Amino acid sequence: MPGVEVGPASAAPGGVLGRAGFAVADLPAWSAAVRTMQAGGREARLLCIGDSVTQGFGAVSGGWTPNGRAGAWPERLAVLMSGRGLPAWAASVAGAGTADAAAGGYPAYDPRVTLGAGWSVNALTGMGGKLFSGAAGSGGGWSFQPDTTADRFDLWAVTNTALGVLTVETDGVVRATIATTKAAGMEIATVAFPETGGPVTVRWASGGAVFVAGGVAWRADVRRARVINAGWGGSKAADWTTTDQPYRAYGALPVVAPDLTVVCLTINDWNAGTAVATYKTQLGLLIDRALASGDVLLMTGCPSDPAQGKAGYAAQGAIRDAAFEVAAAKGLATPIDGAALFGGIFDGGLMFDAVHPNAAGQALIAEAVRARVMI
């Protein structure tokens, strides 16, 4: 039976390693998934849906760079969970968001990813924002370097009738050949290989272009909760409910099948002036989609600064209240109140700019989520 990895501080107060009774009262599906993992079953999946705050902009000195991904609250959350005795890791990629805007391109934001010749961040979007694409005939590869050793990779591949065939390799050896020439959608292909500390590389092999939404690295003999950062800079609630293509985020959500989806989508809606009724409709659609596989925990954003041209506090409060109303109507757990967490108004000491938290603000969010997802 696969082992449950001992976290670095599994004996810390509140540690849950080996507790058959793990139960967060208002998150029953998540709790059941953790218990299954503790018993040697599949890893529990926690998906973080949000905007550029979730993606991590502002957590480092250059906004996106250097290595802004590592400072984002989902990555911090995985560390905190492990430190409290629930082994977790964030060895995953879920879309490029809008981090291709980083000085130096996407890899400057997330150095675990390398884009070889013929690969780029594409304007088409899926789970977690922009997709990665490999042009037909390209000789390079899309590579992901996990944080630690792995022997499995769940590739999130976009499919469509005009696309091509790709290969997945480790240590210079092709481990799988995957045809993405099929009906439109996103599929997860699990690729097995000998344990390695090196990267997983995806290459175009034949046919049309190939598209990758991301993937998750793991080890078959270890169980750790997966914390997946699907932050999408600039996104509003409506961006997550687009249905024009099955590979969009809305279509891909049941494929990812999270046991818990943490949703924080308020800031861009209040700053864009989204009508409250429209916001509630779109947020409700996203919640219903996520509830098909697990629990949903909403979180509202930290206050923006009206003095720097952002929405007034009344407009921010209206969207915040709308999120709470939708949560109540759907029977969800009480949302995490980002305004209260940051003191009710814009707090420059916790912020990188008028909208985005700095490293201290990201750490505050991570701890607030950790307190809600653990016993």
N, C-alpha and C positions, 0 to 999 in steps of 0.2 A: 504494500500500500504506500502511495506517495507520502513523504513526510511533510509536516507543517514546519516551515523554517522558523527557528527561534529568532525573534527580533532582538535588536541590540540591547533592549532594556525590558525584556519580557517579564521581569519580576517587579517592574515599577508599579506604583499604586495605580489601580485600575487596569492592570494588565489582564488580557483576556485569553492568552495562549492556553489552549486545551480546555477552555470552559464550555462544556456542552450546553450550558444555559444562557449563552450570549443572546441578549434580547433587548433591543431598543424599542420601547413600547409602541411608538408611533411610526416605526419603520419595520413592519413585520416581514416583508419580502427580503429586505436587506439582511435582517437578522437571521432568517432561515438560510440564506446563501452563505453567510459567514459560518454558521453551524455546519453546513454541508462541507465547506472547505476545511474546517477544523477536523472533520471526520475522515478527511482524505479524498473528498470529492473535488469537483472542479473549483477553480479559483473564483472568488466573489468579484463582481464587476461593478465599479463605481465610475460613472461617466459625468464629467463636469462640462456643462453647456453654458456658454456665456459669450461675452464680448472681449474687447482688448484687455480689460481688467483680468479676466480669467486667463487670457493668453499670456499675460505677464508684462505688458507694456508699462514702463515706469518703475519696474522692480530693480532696474540697474541704471547706471549713470547715463547711458546713451539712449534710454527709452527701450528700444528693442535689444540693444547690444551693450556690452558683450554678454552673450549667453543668457538672454532674458528669460528663456524657457525655464532655466533652473531656479529663478527667483519667483516664479508664478505660484499662486497659492495652492493649486492642485499638487505640484511637486512638493511643496512644503508640507502639505497634508499627508502625503505618503510617508514622509519622514516622521511626522508627529505620531501617526498611527503605529508605526513600527516601534517608536520609542515608548509607547504606552502598552506594547505587548500584542498588537494585532499586526502581524507581518504584512507589509504592503510595499508596492513599488510602482514606479511610473515609467517603466521601460516601454514606452509606446509613442506613437505619433498618430494624431487624428486631424488630418488636413493641415494646410499651411496657414490657415486663418488669413491674415493680411500681412504676415511677417516677412513677405518678400520685399516689403518696403524698407526693411532694415538696411542700413549702410553696410554693404558687403553681401546683401541678399539673404535669403532665408537661412543658409548655414551659419551666418554670423549670429542669428538669433538662437538657433539650435545646432550647435556644432556636432551633434550626434549624426546629423544628416549631411550627406555629400551628394551633390548633383553633378554627375559626370557629363561628358560631351553628349549633346542631344537631349538632355533632361532640363526641365525648367518648372517653375510654378506657373500653372495655367489659369486663365481667367475663369474657366468653368468651376463651379463650386459643388461640394458634396458635404459629407460629414466633417465638420470643423473648418469649413470655408474652402479656400482654393485648393484644387487638386494638383498633384504632381504628374507631369506627363513626359513620356519618352517618345521622341519622334520616330517615325518609321525609318529604318536604316541607321539609327543612332548606334554609335560604338561604345558609348559610356554606360554608366549605370546609376541607379538610385540606391544609395547605401545607407544603412542604419546601423550605428554602433551602439549596442545595448550597454547599459550601465554596469552590467556584470555578465558572467557567462550564461549562455542559453543553449538549448538544444531543440527549440521549437520556435516557429515564427508564424503568427496568424496574419497573413497578408490580406489587406483590405483592397481588393482589386475592383475597378470599375469595369463593367461589361457593356458592350453594345455591338450591334451587328457589323459595324464598319471597323472595329478595332482589331488588334493583332494578338500575337502569341508572345508571352514573356517567359523568362527563366528566373529561378531563384537560386542563388549560389552562396555557399560559405567556404572559406578557405580555398577558393579557387576551383571548387567542384560544383557542378550543377546538381542541385538536390531535387528540383521539380521543374516541370514545364507546364505552363498553365495557359490555356486558350481563353481569351476574353471575348472572342467572337461569338456572342450569343445575345439573347434578349437584354435590353437595357436594365441596369441595376447595379448594385454593389454586392459582391460576394466575399466571404472569408474563406481563404484556402490555408489550411494548416500544413506547414512544411516541417518535416522532421530531419534532423541532421546530427552528427556527432557533436557533443558539447564543445563549444568554442568560445573564446574570448574576443574573437574578431567580428567584423561586420557581417550583416546580411545584405546581399546585393541583388537588386532586381535589374534585369536587362531586357531590352527589346530583342526578340528572336526572329519574328517574321510577320508578314501581313501589315495591317495598319498600325497607327500609333497605339501606345498603351498608356493607361492612366492608373495611378495609385492614389488611394485616399489616405493610406497610412498602414499601420500594423502594430502588433503587440509581440514582444519577445518574452519567452518564458522557459522554464525548465520543467520537464515532465516529472521529476522526482521531488519538486518543491511546491508548496502552496503558499501564495502570497496574494492578498487582495490587489486587484488591478485598479489603479487610479489613473484614469485616462483624461487628459486635458484636451477637450475639443473647443477651446476658446477660439472665437472668430471675430477678430477686430472689426469694429464698425457695424456689427450685426444688430438687428432689431428682432423682435419676436417673429415678425412676418417672414423674415429670411429663413427661419427654421421650419416653416410650414409650406414652402413652395412645392408644388406637385407637378410641375411641367415635365420633369424627368424622374424616373424611379431611383436614380442614383443620388439625387439631392439628399440633404440631411434628413428630411422627413421620411423619405423612402428607405434610407439606410438605417434609421433608428431601430427598427425591429430586427435587423440583421445583427447589429451590435448587441442587442438584447441586454441592456444593463439591469442589474439587480437594484441599483439606486441611481437615479439621475438627479444631480444637483443643478438647478436652473437659476441663473442670475442674468436676467435680461430686462433691465429697466432704464439704464443710463442713456442709451442711444434713443430710446423711445421718448423719454421726457425732453431730451435736448432737441429732438426733431419735431416736437409738438404733435406726436401721434395722438389721435383722439382716444379717450379712455375706453369707449365702447369697442373701437377697433382693436386696441391693445388687449382687452379682455378676451375677445374672440380668438385672436391669434394665440395668445398664451394658453387658452383652454384647449385648442387643437393640439398644441405641442404636448401638453400634460397628458391628454388622452392617449396620444401615441406612445409616450414613455410608460404610462401605466400598464400597457399591454404586457410588459416584461418584468416590471418591478415597482418599487416605490419612487415617489418624486418628492424632493425637498426643495422648496423655493427659497431664494435669497434675494433681497433687494439691494440695489447698488449703494455705494457710499455717496454722500452729497456732493454734487458738482458746485462750482463757485459762480453764483450769479454776478459777482463783481467782475468776473473775467468773461462775461458775455454768455454764460450758460443759463439754462432755464431757472426761473425763479423758484423759490422753495415751495410755493403753492402748487406749481405745475409738477415739481418733483414729488410732492406729497400725494398728488392725485394718482400718479402712476404707482407709487408705493402702495397706496390704499387699494388700488385695483388688484394688485398682485395678491394682497391679503384676502380680498373678497373672493377671487377665483380659487385660492387655496381652500377657503372655507366651503365654497360651493362644491368643490370636488372631493371634500372629505380628507384633505391632505394634512400632514403635520403642520403646525404653526411655522410660518416662514422665519428665516433668520432676518432680522431687521437691520439692514446695512446702515440706515440713518442713525439708529440708536447706538450701533456698534462704534460709529465714528463721532459720537457726541451730539448728534442732532443737526449740526450745521457743518459747512466746509471747514476742515481742520488742516491748515497748511503744513503742520508738523508731520502729518501722516500721508501727505500727497506729493506726487512728482510734478503735477501740473493741475489745471483746473478740473480735471476729470479722473485722472489715474492715480491710484495709491503708489507710494514709494515702497521700499523694501519693508519698512516697519508696518505700513498699512497692509501689505500682502500677508505678512506674518500674522497680523491681527485677524484677518479673514480666515486664514488656514486654521487657526486655533478655534475660532467660532464654529467652523464646520466640523472639526474633529470632535468638539464637545457634543455635537448633535448626532454623530454617526457611531459613537462608541458608548459603552455602558461605563 
